[in-house]
Amino acid sequence: MTANGTIEAVWRIEQPKLTARLVRYLRDVGLAEEVAGDAFLLALERWPRDGIPRNPAAWLTEVARNRALDRLRRTTMIDGKHRELAIDLAGLEREMPDIEAALDEDIDDDLLRLIFTACHPVLPAEQRAALALRLLGGLSTPEIARAFLVPEATAAQRIVRAKRALRDAAIPFETPRGEVRRERLAAVLEVVYLIFNEGYVATAGPDWLRADLCGEALRLGRSLAALMPDEPEVQGLVSLMELNASRFPARTGKAGEPILLLDQDRARWNWSLIRRGLDGLNRAMILTSTPGPYLLQAMIAACHSRAATAADTDWIAISAYYQALALAAPSPIVEINRAVAVGMAFGPAQGLAIVEALKDEPRLKDSHLLPTVRGDLLEKLGHRAEARAAFRQAAELTGNDRERALLLARAGD
């Protein structure tokens, strides 16, 4: 690996910790990120020339701390906020004389605070996702733009607006507790889930699967699970992602074309990930007698993972889990998935009845999912002309090139 490659690898690992540590004292996410970025740029300049420091994390921390002190010493103390920041930085000077000894002090708490801050409900979902990938995933603005298939200017604007909103709303850098924590945790998990799902089946673009994006979500989820080992929904989400990610080797063909679940070669699944996901699911189920939405979805994924062949799938159990999920977190998407499970367990006619009840659902007006499932069920019932029309409608609605080709092929067949 080149020196720059080593620096970038160190940065991806250390950047969230460094930013979290700085936010504790600066109380400004944007400023903390800028100072951490300054340290990274200096590393890019000096490390190739002087060599990688013995303790890269300590080097970055010390440089970032000194840069923060220099910046605010040059700032005129014109309001209470600046005075408050100055006091905190003086505390940073006193409390961290030995950078290496202080590196692990409260770092778990700092990271947890940063996760809850970056994913605060005051931000729209797309801003939370962009900021989380920036602060916790260490992704650059161009990488975030590619992740969500938006222009770089749009990605940059989302990040800037998110940091400004957190600053203007004076969001405290803290881990909430009690009922507030449960409410905020839902927003955090939603961000990780959104990032993973966008990678699992990309909304638009030439690739059906974005393994890099799923990997970032899984990394964020595992970090969160390590920080909150007693939260069943956190453990459930990580288990769900691991079980779904285990299918990646079998989800696409040599040319990148989609391979649907029932047609996949299960020998190509990643059985190490499956074991890890099932172990996590077992731990999560011990923590609660009332599974939440992510744990229920992990239980569904586990049914697929335990089936040696598609014919062995316990569709009756899956349809029951979807019924529980519909009660725990009702949504049209859950109902579509329940229709698939019911159709497999009890016959396509019963699944189609659920789908037809959703035809006037406004939230599905522009979604390709409803006509896709409808076409599949109609095909199984032998209504070929109606199925063809449904697949063509779905192809018009999807923004993903690979999925469009698959749907048009099904319409042609």
Secondary structure by P-SEA (a helix, b strand, c coil): ccaaaaaaaaaaacaaaaaaaaaaccccaaaaaaaaaaaaaaaaaccccccccccaaaaaaaaaaaaaaaaaaacccccaaaaaaaaaaaaaaaaccccccccccaaaaaaaaaaaaaacccccaaaaaaaaaaccccccaaaaaaaccccaaaaaaaaaaaaaaaaaacccccccccaaaaaaaaaaaaaaaaaaaaaaccccccccccaaaaaaaaaaaaaaaaaccccaaaaaaaaaaaaaaccccccccccccccccccccccccaaaaaaaaaaaaaaaaaacccccaaaaaaaaaaaaaacccccccaaaaaaaaaaaaaaacccaaaaaaaaaaaaaaccaaaaaaaaaaacccccccccaaaaaaaaaaaaaacaaaaaaaaaaaaaaccccaaaaaaaaaaaac
